[in-house]
Amino acid sequence: MTTAPTALAAPAIPTAHASAARRPLAPGDARITGGFWHIRQQRNRADALRAGYEQLEDSGTLRNFRIVGGTESGEASGMIFQDSDAYKWLEAVALELGREEDPDLRAMAREATAMIAAAQQSDGYLNSVHTLRHAPEDRYSSMAWDHELYCYGHLIQAAVALSRSAGDDELLAVALRIVEHLRTVFGPAARHSTCGHPVIEMALIELYRLTGRDEILDLARFLLDVRGGEERFPGAAPGPEYFSAGVPVREARSVEGHAVRALYLFAGATDQAIEDGDVDLLARAESVFADLMATKTYVTGGMGARWDWEAFGDPFEMTTDRGYAETCAAIGAIQWAWRLLLATGKAQYAEAIERLLFNAFLPGVSLAGTEFFYVNSLQLREGATADQGRSIAHGRRAWFDCACCPPNIMRTVASLDHLAATATPDGLQLHQYATGTWSAGEGPGRLRVSVTTEYPADGLVRITVEEAPAEVRALTLRIPAWSREGAQLTHRGTEVPLPSAGAGTPGPTSAEIRTTFQAGDVIELRLDLAARFVGTHHRLDASRGAVALERGPLVYAIENEDQDGAASVDDAAVDPGVDPVPGAPVPALDGAVPLAVSGSAVTVSPAAAAWPYPVHGSVDAEVTRTPATWSAIPYYAWANRSVGPMRVWLPLEAD
């Protein structure tokens, strides 16, 4: 039932006594109201969530609950973790109801919640597919693969969101019964095991934060620490590293195995470090994240190089056309980076979130908001065949047999407001730039600002103070690494000096304005959106001898859709000595700004065309270069008009 007024709440809210350098804004104090991300949220709300409910019905996901609840008969549909799709969708609906009431969405959520509650067993156990396919004594018999605790994790996250943002505690009651059940099965005095797929670690800590029940936090600690120690999933292929269980998380030096599993695990570990004030665990999480960014992250922010087992590969193993870069991995990385930002306040984590949002997460959903990519490879070759249903060669799809990504995207889009800003006792920090309102503090100490911007198409961010206390406060703005030299900041028309990061220390900086603000104050941040080419580490063999193109926070790609005549991007070469030229916004791509890139189209000699390995320097190796201008668009926008050859890494013209 509805028990409280609704207000959009952050997905992760550390307790008052937690060790956090930054705090998420209070429910209702973060709101995107226009611009780039608002368009996506409106489409998510109006179209994607409703289409998602239909997909949950068509896939049999909701029917599974009804069968277990006794209102229908039949066999289970879908994956063993099918329940989790409904839970992620519910979390997205909860966040939307916190933004604005919607009777239809609320009715859908209540109907789904009632089905779920009716499927819960008398002892608290809840998994519709497992209940229909296995005997009761087979519960938790395959911790590596059956995902029972994983499904609980997503249910708990949905329950917390429904309680905080939608004022509905019906699913929360289900979640608390699950926890009581789990405490009889797992723990120091019971079974020393955990789930093959992390997420319950984050979920339990958030439930503790909501309820204040210490036994929930104790269970979260146990499940985190047993992995890689007493539980290494013996006999489960391809081995413990796949399940992030090769070593305990407190001893890990890098992310290994299944990308989403690892990222969710370290997000939960960071939550634990925040609540316990565990400086050693936090330092471990920071170290592993730094290694991830340095050796296993695509230029887009995408993570996970291998189709086999959806896994991270070796350091610098990042192919382009066979890159996996699962959308859910981008979401897991955003969740982890956000928790590291809360824990440390370091701008580098906000910078990582921005790259992930625009270039690793956003490509996973169509501009319309209703079709999705599961993987986000950085190249599609001419004549490519779609060897799996998840291949980008198919284009985006409305749903998948393994439908983890679509509802995960829905809940992430619905939560974006709270990723934009944080608070400290003395001020407000803006990390992501979007049109909206953000507030820190209460009563007479409240600092409230509104932001208007066309970012990322335009680099002007205008901030107006709407409310301010009669005492000094600090407003902190992230200065992206790519604009450190060209950014300008003014307050009341007077230029504010920007800090220097110092030579040899690449990365973002933060500019702080500390003063007694007044309502009506205007702060303007101008970021340099000049297009730039970026190179590649010498160990990244797949992209050696090529450059990527960026403008502001966006990574660009070229696709055949935009090229003149019969030119194929497979034959493209570019000249990084010539600055790319911005063109007129493309209406079909929501006004995305294209870039014209100078270069050539390459053809080879007949001999090389017949045998592609001519002797170096021989006549047979000759190529012909025809001057060409290549039109590039933001990578997130590709495959929205047609599906054809595309590439992010652009070969260099020969010297």
ZITA-V91976 format. One record per residue. SS is DSSP state (2 for helix, 1 for strand, 0 for the rest). D_FIRST is the distance of its C-alpha to the first C-alpha in Angstrom with 2 decimals. Layout:
ss->(SS/SS)
d_first->(D_FIRST/D_FIRST)
This chain:
ss->(0/1/0/0/0/0/0/0/0/0/0/0/0/0/0/0/0/0/0/0/0/0/1/1/0/0/0/0/0/1/1/1/1/1/2/2/2/2/2/2/2/2/2/2/2/2/2/2/2/2/2/2/2/2/2/2/2/2/0/0/2/2/2/2/2/2/2/2/2/0/0/0/0/0/0/0/0/0/0/0/0/0/2/2/2/2/2/2/2/2/2/2/2/2/2/2/2/2/2/0/0/0/2/2/2/2/2/2/2/2/2/2/2/2/2/2/2/2/2/0/0/0/0/0/0/0/0/2/2/2/2/2/2/0/0/2/2/2/0/0/0/0/0/0/0/0/0/2/2/2/2/2/2/2/2/2/2/2/2/2/2/2/2/2/2/2/0/1/0/2/2/2/2/2/2/2/2/2/2/2/2/2/2/2/2/1/0/0/0/0/1/0/0/0/0/0/0/0/0/2/2/2/2/2/2/2/2/2/2/2/2/0/0/2/2/2/2/2/2/2/2/2/2/2/2/2/1/0/0/0/1/0/0/0/0/0/0/0/0/2/2/2/2/0/0/0/0/0/2/2/2/0/0/0/0/0/0/1/2/2/2/2/2/2/2/2/2/2/2/2/2/2/2/2/2/2/0/0/2/2/2/2/2/2/2/2/2/2/2/2/2/2/2/2/2/0/1/0/0/0/0/0/1/0/0/1/0/2/2/2/1/0/0/0/0/0/0/0/0/0/0/0/0/0/0/0/2/2/2/2/2/2/2/2/2/2/2/2/2/2/2/2/2/2/0/0/2/2/2/2/2/2/2/2/2/2/2/2/2/2/2/2/2/2/1/0/0/0/0/0/0/1/0/0/0/0/0/0/1/1/0/0/0/0/0/0/0/0/0/0/0/2/2/2/0/0/1/0/0/0/0/0/0/2/2/2/2/2/2/2/2/2/2/2/0/2/2/2/2/0/1/1/1/1/0/0/1/1/1/1/0/0/0/0/1/1/1/1/1/1/0/0/2/2/2/0/1/1/1/1/1/1/1/0/0/0/0/0/0/1/1/1/1/1/1/1/1/0/0/0/0/0/1/1/1/1/1/1/1/0/2/2/2/0/0/0/0/1/1/1/1/0/0/1/1/0/0/0/0/0/0/0/0/0/0/0/0/0/1/1/1/1/1/1/1/0/0/0/0/0/0/1/1/1/1/1/0/0/0/0/0/1/1/1/0/0/0/0/0/0/2/2/2/0/0/1/1/1/1/1/1/0/0/1/1/1/1/1/1/2/2/2/0/0/0/0/0/0/2/2/2/1/1/1/0/0/0/0/0/0/1/1/0/0/0/1/2/2/2/0/0/1/0/0/1/1/1/1/1/1/1/1/1/1/0/2/2/2/2/2/0/0/0/0/0/0/0/0/2/2/2/0/1/1/1/1/1/1/1/1/1/1/1/1/2/2/2/0/0/0/0/0/0/0/0/1/1/0/0/1/1/1/0/0/0)
d_first->(0.00/3.78/6.16/9.39/11.81/12.46/15.86/17.60/18.22/21.07/20.74/22.91/22.85/25.52/25.22/27.32/30.02/30.24/33.52/32.81/35.29/32.70/29.05/26.48/25.62/22.68/19.44/20.52/24.18/25.08/25.25/27.60/28.56/31.57/34.22/34.43/31.02/29.20/30.77/29.41/25.87/26.00/27.31/24.76/21.92/23.67/25.44/24.89/21.13/21.56/24.71/23.06/20.55/23.66/25.46/22.81/23.35/27.11/27.56/25.92/23.32/20.33/22.69/23.38/19.90/20.25/23.68/22.63/19.78/22.50/21.74/24.66/27.86/29.99/30.72/28.86/29.26/30.00/30.42/29.57/27.00/25.53/21.94/22.12/22.50/19.01/17.63/19.73/18.69/14.98/16.05/18.02/15.31/13.13/16.30/17.04/13.82/14.86/18.21/17.35/14.65/15.36/13.78/15.57/14.59/10.85/11.48/13.61/11.28/8.63/11.83/13.32/10.61/10.81/14.55/14.67/12.91/15.31/18.18/17.89/20.91/21.21/22.66/20.01/22.15/20.66/22.95/23.22/26.70/28.20/26.99/28.59/31.77/32.59/33.02/30.82/33.80/33.89/30.71/31.63/35.14/35.45/33.87/35.79/34.49/31.49/28.91/26.50/25.77/25.79/22.94/21.03/21.78/20.27/17.10/16.86/17.63/14.90/12.34/13.93/13.95/10.30/9.72/12.82/13.06/9.84/7.73/5.19/6.18/6.07/9.49/10.57/10.82/12.92/14.94/15.81/17.04/19.11/20.65/21.66/23.19/25.02/26.48/28.20/29.73/30.65/32.18/35.49/35.80/34.52/34.95/36.29/34.85/32.33/31.24/33.76/31.37/29.95/26.56/24.90/26.97/25.19/21.74/22.31/23.72/20.78/18.46/21.04/21.01/17.32/17.47/21.19/21.89/25.55/25.61/23.52/26.14/28.86/27.68/27.65/31.18/32.36/31.23/32.83/36.09/36.66/36.96/40.60/41.75/41.16/39.19/41.27/40.35/43.86/45.11/42.41/44.14/44.83/44.72/42.73/43.04/41.00/38.01/38.81/40.11/43.80/43.56/40.86/38.99/40.78/44.08/43.28/45.61/44.13/41.38/42.41/41.39/38.31/37.35/33.55/33.51/35.77/33.95/30.53/32.31/34.00/30.89/29.35/32.66/32.62/29.18/30.72/33.78/31.81/29.89/33.03/35.48/37.42/40.16/41.86/38.82/38.16/41.83/41.68/38.74/40.63/43.79/42.25/40.55/43.94/45.65/43.10/43.73/47.47/48.06/45.23/43.64/44.72/45.74/42.51/40.49/39.89/39.90/41.01/44.46/44.66/43.46/44.38/41.37/39.64/41.35/42.86/46.59/49.40/49.90/50.80/50.20/48.58/49.94/49.17/49.08/47.73/45.24/41.79/39.67/36.39/33.64/31.26/33.97/33.95/30.21/30.80/33.67/31.67/29.07/31.96/33.92/30.99/30.67/34.45/34.37/31.93/34.10/37.45/37.19/39.85/40.17/41.23/37.68/36.49/39.52/38.58/35.08/36.73/39.10/36.42/34.10/36.86/39.04/37.29/33.70/34.18/36.87/34.32/32.69/34.56/34.83/32.78/29.96/29.71/32.49/32.98/35.64/35.09/38.29/40.05/43.76/46.06/48.60/48.95/52.56/54.38/54.44/51.59/50.18/46.55/46.97/43.26/40.27/38.97/42.21/42.27/45.07/42.51/40.81/37.08/35.00/31.74/30.61/32.32/32.64/31.59/28.86/27.96/29.06/27.32/23.65/25.01/26.64/23.54/21.57/24.76/25.39/21.91/22.61/26.16/25.65/25.38/28.48/30.66/30.91/30.67/31.43/33.74/34.33/37.18/36.09/34.42/35.39/35.22/35.47/34.74/35.96/33.75/33.33/30.48/29.67/29.33/29.12/29.95/29.89/28.50/29.97/33.75/33.95/31.92/33.67/32.21/33.98/33.78/35.42/37.13/38.80/39.84/39.73/40.62/43.00/44.35/44.82/44.27/41.20/41.09/38.98/38.70/37.71/35.28/34.81/36.92/37.65/41.15/41.87/42.61/39.93/40.33/39.22/39.84/40.33/40.91/44.28/44.22/47.08/48.37/48.84/50.18/53.58/52.62/49.66/50.13/48.01/48.58/47.11/48.24/50.78/52.37/52.42/50.64/52.48/50.58/50.84/52.94/51.62/55.21/57.42/56.33/52.67/50.85/47.25/45.15/45.71/43.68/44.96/43.92/44.43/44.38/45.05/43.83/42.01/41.93/39.62/41.35/42.86/43.22/43.45/44.68/44.73/46.97/46.78/49.65/48.55/52.00/51.87/53.11/54.19/53.12/55.06/54.24/54.99/58.23/56.52/54.15/56.56/54.42/54.47/57.86/60.08/57.22/55.13/51.61/50.92/48.34/47.59/45.32/42.36/42.93/44.88/46.81/47.99/50.56/49.95/52.43/50.50/51.92/55.47/58.60/60.49/60.45/59.76/57.53/55.60/56.97/60.28/59.09/60.70/60.05/62.09/60.11/62.97/61.92/58.86/56.19/55.86/52.51/52.38/50.59/46.81/45.97/43.82/42.81/41.36/39.34/42.38/43.04/46.41/49.01/51.92/55.47/57.04/60.80/62.23/63.81/63.39/65.15/67.29/69.43/72.92/73.50/74.33/71.12/69.22/70.84/70.40/67.80/69.56/72.79/75.01/73.90/76.11/77.87/78.41/75.96/73.23/73.74/70.83/70.85/68.50/67.94/66.51/62.96/60.06/56.70/53.57/50.54/46.88/43.89/43.10/39.42/40.63/42.97/42.56/40.69/43.70/45.48/45.66/49.03/50.95/49.37/50.20/49.10/52.16/55.24/58.71/61.27/64.44/67.49/69.52)
